Amino acid sequence: MTRRHFVLVLAAVLWPAAAPAAPPAQWVVVVAPAFRAAVKPLAEQRRHQGMHVVVMETTDVLSPREIAGGDAGKLRDRVNKLCRQYGGTSYVLLVGAVEAGKPADAERTVLPPLPGTAGRMKGQPSDNGYGNPGKDLLATVAVGRFPARTAEEARRMVAKTLAYENDPRPGAWRRQVTVLAGVPAFNPFVDKLVQGMAMTRFARLDASWSGRAIYHNAQSPFCVPDDRLHDTALAYVQAGQAFTLYLGHSDAEGFYAGRARFLDREDWARMRIRRGPGVFATFGCNGCQLSGRDGEGYGVAAVRNPGGPAAVLGSHGICFAAMVELCTDGLFEGCFASRPPGRLGEAWLAIKAGLAHARIDALTFRLLDAVDGDNRIPQERQRLEHQEMFILLGDPALRLPVLATDVTLTTTGPLVAGKTLSIQGELPARLEGARVRLTLERPVHTEPADLAPLPDKPPEARAKVMMANHERANHFVLAGQDVTSRGRTFESRLTVPARLPWRRLVLRAYAVQGSADGLGVLPLKVIQPQAGK
């Protein structure tokens, strides 16, 4: 062995070759011919982001007769093959109408959905098959759709996606979630069970997330009077958030609220979200209905609305409570963490994975299925039906907004009720000299300490107390202060309330400097003072 060979062998042993870098993500857009020009700016953005972009027209694969007849098997096979052969992550965006307004327009405007195969979804429109699903119908590739009927609708959905991704302005809304929940209307026992399950889930939210909620159930402090329900819900959504979640009954026309008006198809078609249109996830029946006797679902109207959410997740058909429980488990586990996913597709696949694999105990399943399900359909078949039933309207490659949690917080001494808390903070270089809003908050799954009992009558007094309780329930801040940092550090002292019935609180710091912002959170254990001290 020569000296040169010896050196090469020694180098290979001491410094083994690095694993090959993963290829960039692939973005596959399948577009009806009439909309190809409209998606060009989004394709350019995906290339600029380093993605491998593939643009395919429906007529590259399907004949006019196949498009008109809804026979998309060859298109499904082509898309799935592209994704399987690619070595990295793929996202698939379908751009086109499910049905043509006029038969003569089908070839240029329709991108056929696939017929469902499982249970109640058999023969119903579904995009799940474009995601290379396995035997359990769990998609391995995130698939979304722009349900455009005209070139103008396609341009608006593209423009909304670009504006959402390119918004340079700071905003705490990027770590906020708005929860809208309809009255369960099962029975008192099951209603209480559902509320307990919801609060347990919110307890798993990472401390960096904050939010607000409406629960149209008089047993809940988050309830509002019937005549305030619509306007309050609309104001919350239009204020902006990263995610809006709806949990409750609905049909294609809107949310169910008994005699009260909640949000309906017209609201979602016309609303104007000021900042942070975010993602709307509805777990009500027929929220994303693609077609039917009672028209398209309110989620379809929402995604077409240029002032509405950037994307919508929801159901084409009648979904069951137990399956919704699995879906929301997946969403909370996969999305509301300290480091949320970078793109919507990851959150979408987390929902699908929860539906396929999340566990639900037999008693809970039977209870939920008895009041909002069908005990003639086995659980495993229900899971398959819902895989094909839930669809994503929007680009699965949508880049989710980032609010970095790189502000460091420390305290001098413990958090003691009724005492002063000394706080120190350190900022990253980009936030040097920032303004900082410091708040001490109770966790989002807790109730306030000052709720008032609801009087039975008169109705005016009951409504007034209910609204006051709702506002207290959505007010999580116990103490706060604005400070200006000195360079990259700041200090403050907060007076801790004397009455603290919670075991833990959250110290939060939101810092803004120009167009940059950042967040710091520090969970703190509550220490009750000893008697006489």
C-alpha positions in Angstrom: 0.0 0.0 0.0 1.4 3.4 -1.0 1.5 6.3 1.5 -1.3 8.0 -0.5 -3.5 5.0 -0.3 -2.9 4.7 3.4 -3.9 8.3 4.0 -7.1 7.8 2.0 -8.0 4.6 3.9 -7.3 6.3 7.2 -9.4 9.4 6.2 -12.3 7.1 5.3 -12.1 5.4 8.7 -11.8 8.6 10.8 -14.1 10.7 8.7 -16.8 8.5 7.1 -18.7 10.0 4.2 -21.8 12.1 5.2 -25.2 10.7 4.4 -26.5 12.2 1.1 -28.6 15.2 1.6 -32.4 14.7 1.2 -33.7 16.1 -2.1 -35.8 19.2 -2.0 -39.6 18.8 -1.6 -41.5 18.2 -4.8 -44.6 20.3 -5.6 -46.9 18.7 -8.2 -49.6 20.9 -9.5 -52.3 19.3 -11.7 -54.4 22.0 -13.4 -57.3 22.2 -15.7 -56.1 24.0 -18.9 -58.1 27.1 -18.2 -56.2 27.8 -15.0 -52.6 27.2 -16.0 -51.8 30.9 -16.3 -53.4 31.6 -12.9 -51.1 29.1 -11.1 -47.9 30.4 -12.7 -47.0 32.9 -9.9 -47.4 30.2 -7.2 -45.2 27.8 -9.2 -42.6 30.5 -9.4 -42.7 31.0 -5.6 -42.3 27.3 -5.0 -39.3 27.2 -7.3 -37.9 30.2 -5.5 -38.3 28.3 -2.2 -36.2 25.5 -3.7 -38.9 23.0 -4.5 -38.8 20.7 -7.5 -41.9 21.8 -9.4 -43.9 19.7 -11.8 -46.9 21.3 -13.7 -49.3 18.9 -15.4 -52.5 19.6 -17.2 -55.4 17.3 -17.0 -55.5 17.0 -20.8 -51.9 15.7 -20.7 -53.3 12.5 -19.3 -57.1 12.3 -19.7 -59.2 12.5 -22.9 -62.2 14.9 -23.1 -64.5 12.0 -22.7 -62.7 10.8 -19.5 -62.9 14.3 -18.0 -66.5 14.7 -18.8 -67.3 11.3 -17.4 -65.3 11.7 -14.2 -62.9 8.8 -15.1 -59.7 10.0 -13.5 -58.0 6.7 -12.9 -55.1 7.3 -15.3 -54.5 10.7 -13.7 -54.4 9.2 -10.3 -51.9 6.6 -11.4 -49.7 9.2 -13.1 -49.7 11.4 -9.9 -49.0 8.5 -7.6 -46.2 7.2 -9.7 -44.5 10.7 -9.8 -44.7 10.8 -6.0 -43.5 7.3 -5.4 -40.5 7.7 -7.7 -39.4 10.9 -6.2 -36.9 10.5 -3.4 -38.2 13.2 -1.1 -41.4 14.8 0.3 -44.1 15.5 -2.3 -47.1 17.9 -2.2 -50.0 17.7 -4.7 -52.2 20.6 -5.6 -55.3 20.0 -7.8 -56.6 23.1 -9.5 -60.1 22.8 -11.1 -63.8 22.4 -10.6 -65.4 19.1 -9.5 -68.3 19.7 -11.9 -68.7 21.9 -15.0 -71.2 24.6 -15.0 -71.8 23.8 -18.7 -70.9 20.4 -20.3 -69.0 22.2 -23.0 -66.6 23.7 -20.3 -65.7 20.4 -18.7 -62.5 19.8 -20.7 -61.0 23.2 -19.8 -62.3 23.7 -16.2 -62.9 20.3 -14.5 -60.3 18.3 -12.6 -62.3 15.1 -11.7 -62.3 13.9 -8.1 -62.0 10.1 -7.6 -64.9 7.9 -6.5 -64.8 6.9 -2.9 -64.4 3.2 -2.1 -65.3 2.7 1.5 -68.7 2.3 3.1 -70.9 5.5 2.8 -68.2 7.2 0.7 -68.5 4.6 -2.1 -69.0 6.6 -5.3 -68.8 9.9 -3.5 -66.2 12.5 -4.7 -62.8 12.2 -2.9 -59.3 13.5 -3.5 -57.7 10.9 -1.1 -56.7 8.6 -3.9 -54.3 11.2 -5.4 -52.2 10.9 -2.2 -50.8 7.4 -2.8 -52.8 5.8 0.0 -52.1 2.3 1.4 -54.4 -0.5 2.4 -55.8 1.5 5.3 -56.5 4.4 2.9 -54.0 6.6 4.8 -52.5 9.0 2.3 -48.7 9.2 2.2 -48.7 12.4 0.2 -50.6 15.6 1.2 -53.1 16.5 -1.4 -55.1 19.8 -1.6 -57.5 21.4 -4.1 -58.3 24.9 -5.3 -61.9 24.4 -6.3 -61.8 27.0 -9.0 -64.7 27.3 -11.5 -63.2 30.3 -13.3 -59.8 31.7 -14.0 -60.6 34.6 -11.7 -61.4 32.3 -8.8 -58.1 30.5 -9.4 -56.2 33.8 -9.5 -57.8 34.9 -6.2 -56.9 31.7 -4.4 -53.3 31.9 -5.7 -53.1 35.6 -4.7 -54.4 34.8 -1.2 -51.8 32.0 -0.7 -49.0 34.3 -1.9 -50.1 37.2 0.3 -50.3 34.9 3.4 -46.8 33.5 2.9 -45.2 36.8 2.0 -46.7 39.0 4.8 -43.7 40.6 6.4 -45.5 42.3 9.3 -45.1 41.0 12.8 -48.1 39.6 14.7 -48.9 37.5 17.7 -51.8 36.0 15.8 -49.2 33.5 14.4 -49.5 31.6 17.7 -53.2 32.1 18.3 -56.1 29.7 17.8 -59.8 30.5 17.7 -62.1 27.7 18.8 -65.8 27.8 17.8 -67.9 25.0 19.3 -71.6 24.3 18.8 -73.9 22.9 21.4 -73.4 19.1 21.4 -77.2 18.5 21.9 -76.6 14.9 22.9 -77.7 14.5 26.5 -76.3 16.1 29.8 -74.0 13.2 30.5 -72.4 13.0 27.0 -72.3 16.8 26.7 -70.3 16.9 29.9 -68.0 14.1 28.6 -67.4 16.0 25.4 -66.5 19.2 27.3 -64.1 17.3 29.5 -62.4 15.7 26.5 -62.0 19.1 24.9 -60.5 20.6 28.0 -58.1 17.7 28.4 -57.0 18.2 24.8 -56.4 21.9 25.3 -54.3 21.1 28.3 -51.9 19.5 25.8 -51.4 22.8 23.9 -47.9 24.0 24.1 -47.6 27.0 26.3 -46.5 29.2 23.4 -50.1 29.0 22.0 -52.9 31.3 23.1 -56.4 31.8 21.9 -60.1 32.5 22.5 -63.2 30.4 22.4 -66.9 30.3 22.0 -68.8 27.2 23.2 -72.5 27.5 22.6 -73.5 25.5 25.6 -75.0 27.2 28.7 -73.0 24.9 31.0 -69.8 26.5 29.7 -68.3 29.8 30.8 -67.3 30.3 27.1 -71.0 30.5 26.1 -72.5 33.7 24.8 -76.2 34.7 24.6 -78.0 33.5 21.5 -78.5 37.1 20.1 -74.7 37.7 20.5 -73.5 34.4 19.0 -73.2 35.4 15.3 -71.6 38.8 15.8 -69.1 37.6 18.4 -68.0 34.6 16.4 -67.6 36.7 13.2 -65.6 39.4 15.1 -63.3 36.7 16.5 -62.6 35.1 13.1 -62.1 38.5 11.3 -59.6 39.6 14.0 -57.1 37.0 12.6 -55.4 33.8 13.9 -53.2 31.0 12.8 -56.0 28.4 13.1 -59.8 28.5 13.4 -61.3 25.3 14.6 -65.0 24.4 14.5 -66.3 21.6 16.7 -70.0 20.8 16.5 -72.9 20.0 14.2 -73.3 21.5 10.8 -74.7 21.0 7.3 -73.5 22.4 4.0 -75.2 25.8 4.8 -73.4 26.5 8.1 -73.0 25.8 11.8 -75.8 24.4 13.9 -77.0 26.4 16.9 -80.6 25.6 17.4 -82.7 28.7 17.2 -79.7 31.0 17.3 -77.7 32.1 14.2 -74.0 31.0 14.1 -71.8 31.3 11.1 -73.2 30.3 7.7 -72.2 29.9 4.1 -72.9 33.6 3.3 -70.7 34.7 6.3 -67.7 32.6 5.0 -68.2 33.9 1.5 -68.2 37.6 2.5 -66.1 38.0 5.6 -62.9 40.0 5.6 -60.1 38.8 7.9 -57.9 41.8 8.7 -54.7 40.1 9.6 -53.8 36.4 9.7 -56.5 34.6 7.6 -54.9 31.4 8.8 -56.3 27.9 8.3 -59.9 27.0 9.0 -60.5 23.4 10.2 -64.1 22.4 10.5 -65.1 19.1 12.0 -68.9 19.6 11.3 -70.8 17.5 8.8 -70.6 18.5 5.1 -68.5 21.6 5.9 -66.4 20.9 2.7 -69.1 19.3 0.7 -68.0 19.3 -3.0 -71.4 18.8 -4.5 -74.9 17.8 -3.4 -78.6 18.7 -3.4 -78.1 21.5 -0.8 -75.1 22.9 -2.7 -71.4 23.2 -1.8 -70.3 23.4 1.8 -69.5 26.6 3.6 -65.8 25.6 3.6 -65.8 25.8 -0.2 -67.2 29.3 -0.1 -64.6 30.2 2.5 -61.6 29.1 0.5 -62.9 30.9 -2.6 -63.4 34.1 -0.7 -60.4 36.4 -1.3 -60.9 37.8 2.3 -61.4 34.4 3.9 -59.0 31.8 5.3 -56.0 30.7 3.3 -57.0 27.0 3.4 -59.9 24.9 4.7 -59.9 21.4 6.1 -63.3 19.6 6.4 -65.7 16.8 5.5 -67.6 16.1 2.3 -70.1 14.0 4.1 -71.7 13.2 7.5 -68.9 12.7 9.9 -69.2 10.9 13.2 -68.2 12.2 16.7 -65.8 9.4 17.5 -63.9 9.9 14.2 -63.7 13.6 14.8 -62.2 12.8 18.2 -59.4 10.9 16.4 -58.9 13.6 13.8 -58.5 16.4 16.4 -56.1 14.2 18.4 -53.9 14.1 15.3 -54.2 17.8 14.7 -53.3 18.7 18.3 -50.4 16.3 18.4 -49.0 17.3 15.0 -49.6 21.0 15.0 -49.9 22.8 18.3 -46.4 22.1 19.5 -43.5 24.4 20.4 -42.2 24.0 16.9 -45.3 23.8 14.6 -44.9 22.1 11.1 -43.4 24.3 8.4 -46.1 23.6 5.8 -49.8 22.8 6.0 -49.3 19.3 4.4 -47.6 18.0 7.6 -50.6 19.2 9.7 -53.0 17.6 7.2 -51.2 14.2 7.3 -51.2 14.4 11.1 -55.0 14.6 11.0 -55.1 11.6 8.6 -52.6 9.6 10.8 -54.7 10.3 13.9 -57.8 9.0 12.0 -55.9 5.9 11.1 -54.0 5.0 14.2 -55.0 7.1 17.2 -56.5 5.0 20.0 -60.0 5.5 21.5 -61.2 3.4 24.4 -64.1 1.1 23.8 -66.5 2.9 26.2 -65.8 6.4 24.8 -66.3 5.0 21.3 -69.6 3.4 22.2 -70.9 6.5 23.9 -70.0 8.9 21.1 -71.1 6.4 18.4 -74.5 6.0 20.1 -75.4 9.7 20.1 -73.6 10.8 16.9 -72.6 7.8 14.7 -74.0 4.5 13.5 -73.5 1.4 15.5 -74.1 -0.7 12.4 -70.8 0.5 11.0 -67.7 -1.1 12.7 -65.1 1.3 13.9 -62.5 0.1 11.3 -64.9 0.8 8.5 -65.7 4.2 10.0 -62.0 5.1 9.9 -61.8 4.1 6.2 -64.9 6.1 5.3 -63.5 9.2 7.0 -60.1 8.9 5.3 -61.9 9.5 2.0 -64.4 11.9 3.5 -62.1 14.6 4.8 -60.5 16.9 2.2 -58.1 19.8 2.1 -59.1 22.9 0.1 -55.9 24.9 -0.4 -52.3 24.3 -1.2 -50.7 21.6 1.0 -47.4 23.2 0.5 -48.7 26.4 2.1 -45.9 27.8 4.3 -47.3 28.2 7.8 -46.4 31.5 9.6 -43.5 31.3 12.0 -43.3 33.1 15.3 -39.9 32.1 16.7 -39.8 31.2 20.4 -36.3 32.4 21.0 -36.8 35.0 23.7 -35.3 33.6 26.9 -37.0 34.2 30.3 -35.8 33.6 33.8 -37.1 34.7 37.2 -35.4 35.5 40.5 -37.1 33.3 43.0 -40.4 31.4 42.8 -43.9 32.6 41.8 -45.7 33.3 45.1 -49.3 34.4 45.2 -49.6 38.0 46.4 -45.8 38.7 46.0 -43.6 40.4 43.4 -42.0 38.4 40.7 -38.7 39.6 39.3 -38.1 38.8 35.6 -35.1 38.9 33.4 -35.1 38.4 29.7 -32.6 38.0 26.8 -33.3 38.7 23.2 -31.8 37.3 20.0 -29.7 39.8 17.9 -32.5 40.6 15.5 -34.6 42.0 18.4 -32.0 44.2 20.0 -33.7 47.2 21.5 -37.2 45.7 21.1 -40.4 46.7 22.9 -41.5 43.8 25.0 -45.0 43.0 26.3 -44.8 40.9 29.5 -47.9 39.0 30.7 -48.6 36.5 33.4 -51.4 34.2 32.3 -53.5 31.3 33.4 -53.3 28.3 31.1 -55.8 28.2 28.2 -57.6 25.0 29.5 -58.5 26.6 32.8 -61.5 28.6 34.0 -61.3 32.1 35.6 -61.7 32.4 39.3 -64.4 35.1 39.3 -67.3 33.5 37.4 -70.7 34.6 38.4 -73.7 32.2 38.8 -76.2 32.4 36.0 -79.6 33.6 37.2 -82.6 31.8 35.8 -84.5 35.0 35.0 -85.2 37.6 33.9 -83.7 36.8 30.5 -82.0 40.1 30.2 -80.1 39.6 33.5 -79.1 36.1 32.5 -77.8 37.2 29.1 -75.8 40.0 30.8 -74.1 37.7 33.3 -73.4 35.1 30.6 -71.7 37.6 28.4 -69.6 38.9 31.3 -68.6 35.3 32.2 -67.6 34.7 28.5 -65.4 37.7 28.5 -63.8 36.6 31.8 -63.2 33.1 30.4 -61.4 34.5 27.4 -59.3 36.9 29.4 -56.2 34.9 30.4 -53.9 37.7 31.5 -53.6 38.2 35.3 -50.8 40.8 35.2 -48.9 42.6 32.5 -46.4 45.3 31.7 -44.7 46.9 28.7 -40.9 47.3 28.9 -38.2 48.5 26.5 -35.1 46.4 26.3 -31.6 47.7 26.9 -29.7 46.2 24.0 -30.5 42.5 24.2 -31.7 42.3 27.8 -34.7 43.5 29.8 -35.9 43.4 33.3 -39.2 43.8 35.0 -41.2 43.2 38.2 -44.8 42.0 38.1 -47.2 42.0 41.1 -48.7 38.6 41.4 -52.4 38.4 42.3 -53.1 37.1 45.8 -55.8 34.7 44.6 -54.4 32.0 42.4 -56.5 28.8 42.4 -54.4 27.3 39.5 -51.3 25.1 40.0 -49.3 26.6 37.2 -49.2 29.9 35.3 -47.5 31.0 32.1 -45.1 33.9 31.8 -45.1 35.2 28.3 -42.9 37.8 26.5 -43.8 39.1 23.1 -41.1 41.3 21.6 -41.3 43.5 18.5 -38.5 45.4 16.7 -39.4 46.9 13.3 -40.7 44.0 11.2 -39.2 41.3 13.4 -40.8 39.7 16.4 -40.3 36.8 18.8 -41.9 35.0 21.7 -40.7 33.7 25.0 -42.7 31.5 27.4 -41.9 30.1 30.8 -44.4 27.8 32.7 -44.2 28.5 36.4 -45.4 26.6 39.4 -47.6 28.6 41.8 -46.5 28.7 45.4 -49.1 29.6 48.0 -47.8 31.7 50.8 -47.7 30.1 54.2 -50.2 31.3 56.8 -49.0 34.3 58.7 -46.2 35.2 56.3 
